[in-house]
């Protein structure tokens, strides 16, 4: 059940940069494609790309980055993309609850939102969001839908246009020595990425292996903290298949949205 995975080819850096802020953001972004159609958008699945609300999304974006931190960030992103791990933390998406993330490079990514309705998966750049979680996320955006009983166990697929590594990639940022600390006994250097009403602090291991140890995020006044653990322990992740999955367009038609 815990076989050593064979890493997939890591996406090019220009695809992964600046994505994967707080884990909570992924849930809201997975809901975006359904919400867009009601506001005049085309409702395309590409609207759910993880980078949509990310600060410091590119080297020439709001957070241009610190050249002295660039090499270490690249090392961390390379290691994290190829290493199984877990993460647990609070969320800025909902008033309460925890998020448990598991990453297996050979099988994909799973995010379980404890205390909410459902979970989500990502495999090869496609997210699969539980219908109940999608509905709950939409409520936070002012879109109220009712999921029919026949769709309770359904997952809604969304093409993100990016690799699943996007959900935990460290973006360009600057070292903040005054924030340096230890994370569970491991010396960590702080990297800050900020833009608009968002602010993230990424704690990177000072020594090799290069790892992301913790992330602290602020979204519109809400704060969250995520700790990354269990490096090298490959959890078994089973992405939904077959009649358990429908596209966003199919789901929209079934619930009468858009």
N, C-alpha and C positions, 0 to 999 in steps of 0.2 A: 504493500500500500504506500510505502514511502521510498520508492525506488529513486535513485539519483536521476534527475532529469537531464535531457539533452537540450542545451540552450538553443532557442531559435535565433535566427539572424537578427541582430539588433537594428532597429530602424535608424536611418541616417539622422545625425544630430539635428539637422534643420527641421526635422519633423517632430522631434521630441522636445525641443527647447521650450522652456518656460511653461510646461504643462504640468498637470497633476498637483495643484495646490492642495488645499484641505480635502480630505477624503469626502467630506460632506458635499462638496461642490459637484462631485460626479453625479450624484442623484438628481440634483436640480437640473443639471445640464442634460441628463438623459430624458428629462421631461420636456425640454425646450421644443423639440420638434412638434409635439402635440400642441403646445401652447402657441407656437408661432402661427399656425394656420388660422387661428382665431383672431389674429391681429393684423391680418393682411399679408403675412408671409406665405411662401409657397409650401411650407410644411415639410420641406425636404429633410431626409434623415441626416444630412450633413450638418444641420443646425445643432446637433448634439455633440459636436466636437469638443473634447475636454478643454481645449485651450480657450474657449469662448470667453471665460471670465477670469483669465489668469493674469496676474500682475507680472511685469517683466517678461512678457511672452517672447521677446526676441532681443537680440543684442542691440538693436537700434530702437527698442521700445522704451517705455517709461523708466524701467530699471535697466540701464545700459550694462551694468555689471562692473566688477572690479577685476582688472586684468590679473592681479595677484591671486584672486580666488578662482579664476577660470579653469586652470589646470586641475585643481582639486575637485571642483564640481564635475568636470568631465570624467575624472577617475571614479568618483562616487556613482555617477549615472551609469557608467559601464559596468561596475560591480553589481549594482542593484538590479540591473536588467538581466543579469546572468545568474543571480543567486536567489534561491527560494528563501522566503522570509514571511513573517507575519507582522501585523501592526494592530494596535488597539488604541482607541482614543475617543474623545468627545467630538461633538459635531456642531457646526454653525448652521446646519440646514434645518434642524428641528430644536424645539425648546428643551428636549430631554433625550436621553439615549446615548448609546455607544456605537462605535463602528469597529468591526473586526475585519481586517483585510488579510487575505492570504494570497501569495503570489508563487506560482510554480511556472517557471519559464517554459516547461514542456507542455503544460496543460492550460494555462491562462490565469485569470485573476478572479477572486470571489470577494465581494464585500457584503457582509451581513450586518444589517442595521438593527442592533438589539434595542428593543423597546419601541420599534416602529413596525409597519406592516410589510415585511418582505426583505428581499435581498437583490443583488445584482451580480452579473458575471461580465467578464470581457474576455474575448478570444479573437486573436488576429484582427484587432481593431473594430470588432463588433461588440456592442454592449447588449446584454439581455437583462432587462429590468422587470422585476415582478410587478404584475398589474396593480396590486394593492399599493406597493411602494410608489409607483408612478402616479397613482391617483392622490396619494398623500402629499407627494412632492408638489403636484399641481395646485393643491389647495393653498400651499404657502405662496403661490404666485397669483392667487385670486381666481383660479380656474377650478370650478367644482364639478366633478363628474362622479357617476355611480358605476362601479364595475359590476356587471351581471354575475350571478353565481356561477354560470357556466365558464366564466373567464377567471375565476379566483386563482386557479393554479397555472395561469398562463404567464409567459414572459414576453415582453415586447422588445424586438430587436431593433437596433439603431446603428447605422454605419457612422463611425466617428471620423474616419479618414486618417487616423493615427494609430500607432501601436498602443497596446495596453500599458506599456511602460509610461505612457503619458500621465497616468494617474499617480505616479510617485517620482517623476523626474524633478530634479532640483533645477530651477531656472537661473539665468544670470543674476548675480547679486554681488554684494560687497561684504567683506569681512567686517564684523563688529566685535573687536577684541574685548570690549567692556561686557559683552554677553557670554564670553567663553565660560564653559563650565564642565562638569563631569556628568555623564548620563549613565547611570547604573555602573559607576566605577570606571568608565571609559572616558578619557580626555576628549573633549569635543570643541571644535571651533564653530562659532556662530556666523552664518551668512544671512543677510537681510535683503529681502526683495519687497518693495512697496510700490503701490500705484493707486491713486484715488482713495477710495474708502477701504482698501485692502492692505494688509501687512502680514508678511510671513517671515518667520525666523527658522532657518534650517540649521540643525546641529550636526556637523559632519565629524567623523572620527579624525582625530589629529594624526594618529598613526595608521599604517596599513594593517588589515585590509580596509580600503576606502569604503565607508558605509554612511548612510543616512541613519542617524540614531534617534532623532526626535524632530518634530515640527510643531511650531506654535503659530496659530493663524488667527487673524481678526477679520471678520466680514461684517461691515455695517454695524459695528458695535458689539457683535457677538464674538466670543473667543473660544478656541478649541486647542487641544493639545493631543498629539499622536506620538506614540513611542513604537519604534521598530525593533523587533526581536526575532528569535528563533532562526537566525541566519543559517542556511544550509539544510534546514529541515523541510523536506518537500512534502507538503500536504497533498492529498488526492483531491483534485477539483474536477467535478463532472458538470460540464456546461449543458444547459437544457437543449433538447433536440426535438425534432419531429412535431407532433401535434401540440406540444407544450409551448411552441413558439409561434408568434405572428409578427408581421411587420407593423410599423407605426401606422401606415395607411389602413391596414386591416383592423387594427385596434380602434382607430378613430371612427371607422365605419360602424363597428360593433357597439360603441358607446355613444354614437351620435354626436361626437365632437367635431368641430371644424366646419 
